[in-house]
Amino acid sequence: MSKWIKRILAIVVIAFLLFYVFSQPQQSADAVTRFFDSFKAIGTFFTTLFNSLFGQGS
């Protein structure tokens, strides 16, 4: 893609995010919380997996 198309797409995405944050702040805060909670769940999964594979604490 050319640079100007990427720039236009970036501006549209940023404008949508700003609109979403200002029009529905509680829902956007919940979405951010769920996004970071998913990383926490992935970390917990891998911690449990490695502990069960390598016998940490057994």
N, C-alpha and C positions, 0 to 999 in steps of 0.2 A: 504494500500500500504506500501511497505517497505520503509525504509528511503532512500535507494540509488535511488529508482525510483523517489521519491519526489525531491531529490536533482538534478537529471538529468533533470526533467521537469522544475524545477526552473531555472537552467542554460540555458536551451533552450529558455524559455520565456524571460529571461534577455538579452540573445544574440539577440533575435529577436527585442526586444525593442531598444537596442542600434543600431542595423542595421537600423531600421526604422528612428530613430532620426538623425543619421548621413547621411543617404541616402536621406531623405526627411524632412528636418528640418521645412519647412513652414507648410506642412501637419500635422506633429506631433504636432506643436504648435497649429494649429487650432483644432486638436482633443482634446488636453488638455483644450483649451478654451471652447469647446463645452461640455466637461465633467463637468467642474465647473459651466458653465451656466445652466446645467440641475439641479444642486443643488439650484441655485438661483431661477429657475422657480418653483421648488418644495416648497421652502420657501415662495415665493410669493403666491402660491396656498393656502398653509395652513394659511397664514396671512389673505388672503381674506376670506377664509372659516370661520375662527374663528371670524373675524370681522362681517361677515354677520350673523353668528349664535348667537353671544352674544351681538350684537348691539353696538359695539364700534364706537363712533363718530356719532351716530344717535340721 
